Amino acid sequence: REIARGLSGYSSSEARLIMRKPSSEIARILGFAEEPELIHRDHMVLRASAAPAASAPKPNSPNSPSGSS
């Protein structure tokens, strides 16, 4: 099930070698480190169905911005 998409700093064959490994091991495994992580969070988006629901106040509740005072 897809939960996110992102831009990888590595090829698919390199990604297979380093996925699920700590970032600190990338250079040891590949012999170089192009990027410090496979996919940086700044280059990733979560799918809406995978994102946790925000706990927004219910409409017309005392804590709601549109609630009456």
Summary of the structure (lengths in Angstrom):
residues: 69
radius of gyration: 19.8
end to end distance: 44.9
largest distance: 63.6
contacts: 117
relative contact order: 0.21
helix: 26%
strand: 9%
